[in-house]
Amino acid sequence: MTEQQTPIALNVDDITVTYNNGHTAIHNTSFKLNGGTICALVGVNGSGKSTLFKSIMGMVKPNTGSVTLNHLPVTQALKQNIIAYVPQTEEVDWDFPVLVSDVVMMGRYGRMSFLRIPSKEDKKQVDIALERVNMSELRHRQIGELSGGQKKRVFLARALAQQGKVLLLDEPFTGVDVQTENAIIELLKSLRKEGHLILVSTHNLGSVPEFCDQVVLFNRTVLATGPTKTTFTPQNLMVTFGGALRYLSLSGEKLHEDEDTRMVSVLTDDERAAVFYGEGKDDSPHNNLLHEQFRKK
Ligand SMILES: Nc1ncnc2c1ncn2[C@@H]1O[C@H](COP(=O)(O)OP(=O)(O)OP(=O)(O)O)[C@@H](O)[C@H]1O
C-alpha cells in the first residue's frame, strides 16, 4: 500500500508515563483518532498534555501501554515521516543563529540523505510551506528576530514541509493575535479537508467548537473523548476544570440537536465565543487560569 492509500489512524493504548523523579504525569490513557479530523486536547496547566504529545512522538517512553500510527510503532512511523510535531514556543532555543527558511528545511531532513543536500523537491516543499503560513517574505530573517506569532507560523511551516499526515500542535495559539489565530485555524481546516489528522492542545476554549470536530478532555488521563457536539459540554468541562467553570457560552453550530440544550447557549456568528466564570473567591490555579482567559477577551 502506498503512503497516500494508507488510512490515517492514531491509537493511544493505555499508556502510563512516570518521569525519573517518580512523578506519574499521565496514566491509563487511551483514545483513537482517524484522518480528516481536528481534535482538541483540553486540560488545565500541568495536566500532562505536553507529556502526551512527547509520548506520541517517542520523545518520552511510556512505562506501560503503546502508541501506534497507522498500526506502526512510533519509531517506524517517525522514519516514514508520517508525523510532525509543533512544540510549545518555550521549548525552542530561539538564540540559535538560523534563518527562517533553514528551520522550515529541517522538516525535510527525514527525507534527505545523510549529506543533507536539499533536492529541487525539498526546496519546492519549503516554498509551499512558507507560502501557506504567509511567511515567504521573512524567509531570510534570523528566527530569533521574529515575533511570537511569526515563530509559531515558522514551526507550523516546518511541520507542513515534512508532509506528515499526522500533526501534533502544542498550544499554537498562545501569544498570537486574533488575526494569526484565525489564519492558523483556516489552515488547519484545509489540512483536515486534505485528510490530515490534527491533534491540537489549546487553552482557548471558546474557539474549540469553531474548528475542532473531536475533543479529548484530559487531566492526567482521558476524562471524556468523542465528537465536540456531544463531548464538549459544560458538564464535562466542569469536571475537567475542577468545578471552577461556572457558566459557558459557545459559538458555532448547535451543540445539541435534541431538545436538551442544558447550559449551552448558541451565539450569533458575529459574537465572539465567550467563556464566563463565576465571581467566587476560589484562588485555585484552575480558577486563575479561567479568569486569565476571561481577561484576554
Ligand atoms: N521532564 C520531567 N520530569 C519530571 N516531571 C515532569 C517533566 N516534564 C513534565 N513534568 C511534570 O509532569 C506534569 C505534566 O506536565 P506537562 O508539561 O505534560 O503538562 P501540560 O498539561 O502540558 O501543562 P501546560 O498546560 O502548563 O503546558 C507536571 O506536573 C510537570 O511538572
The ligand as a Tripos MOL2 file, in Angstrom:
@<TRIPOS>MOLECULE
LIG
   31    33     1     0     0
SMALL
NO_CHARGES

@<TRIPOS>ATOM
      1 N1         10.9370   16.0410   32.4770 N.pl3     1 LIG1
      2 C1         10.1040   15.9950   33.5250 C.ar      1 LIG1
      3 N2         10.4590   15.4310   34.6840 N.ar      1 LIG1
      4 C2          9.6120   15.3830   35.7430 C.ar      1 LIG1
      5 N3          8.3660   15.8850   35.7350 N.ar      1 LIG1
      6 C3          7.9390   16.4820   34.5970 C.ar      1 LIG1
      7 C4          8.7730   16.5660   33.4400 C.ar      1 LIG1
      8 N4          8.0760   17.2030   32.4680 N.ar      1 LIG1
      9 C5          6.8740   17.4930   32.9900 C.ar      1 LIG1
     10 N5          6.7860   17.0560   34.2710 N.ar      1 LIG1
     11 C6          5.6400   17.1670   35.1640 C.3       1 LIG1
     12 O1          4.5700   16.4270   34.5940 O.3       1 LIG1
     13 C7          3.3420   17.1320   34.7740 C.3       1 LIG1
     14 C8          2.6920   17.3570   33.4170 C.3       1 LIG1
     15 O2          3.4690   18.3160   32.6830 O.3       1 LIG1
     16 P1          3.1060   18.6840   31.1840 P.3       1 LIG1
     17 O3          4.1250   19.6800   30.7250 O.co2     1 LIG1
     18 O4          2.9340   17.4400   30.4060 O.co2     1 LIG1
     19 O5          1.6820   19.3900   31.3850 O.3       1 LIG1
     20 P2          0.8310   20.3130   30.3890 P.3       1 LIG1
     21 O6         -0.5790   19.8560   30.5050 O.co2     1 LIG1
     22 O7          1.4400   20.3200   29.0410 O.co2     1 LIG1
     23 O8          0.9840   21.7310   31.0640 O.3       1 LIG1
     24 P3          0.8020   23.2220   30.4410 P.3       1 LIG1
     25 O9         -0.6470   23.3810   30.0800 O.co2     1 LIG1
     26 O10         1.2130   24.0820   31.5880 O.co2     1 LIG1
     27 O11         1.7360   23.3260   29.2580 O.co2     1 LIG1
     28 C9          3.6640   18.4020   35.5220 C.3       1 LIG1
     29 O12         3.4090   18.1930   36.8840 O.3       1 LIG1
     30 C10         5.1470   18.6110   35.2750 C.3       1 LIG1
     31 O13         5.7560   19.2610   36.3670 O.3       1 LIG1
@<TRIPOS>BOND
     1     1     2 1
     2     2     3 ar
     3     2     7 ar
     4     3     4 ar
     5     4     5 ar
     6     5     6 ar
     7     6     7 ar
     8     6    10 ar
     9     7     8 ar
    10     8     9 ar
    11     9    10 ar
    12    10    11 1
    13    11    12 1
    14    11    30 1
    15    12    13 1
    16    13    14 1
    17    13    28 1
    18    14    15 1
    19    15    16 1
    20    16    17 2
    21    16    18 1
    22    16    19 1
    23    19    20 1
    24    20    21 2
    25    20    22 1
    26    20    23 1
    27    23    24 1
    28    24    25 2
    29    24    26 1
    30    24    27 1
    31    28    29 1
    32    28    30 1
    33    30    31 1
@<TRIPOS>SUBSTRUCTURE
     1 LIG1         1 GROUP 0 **** ****
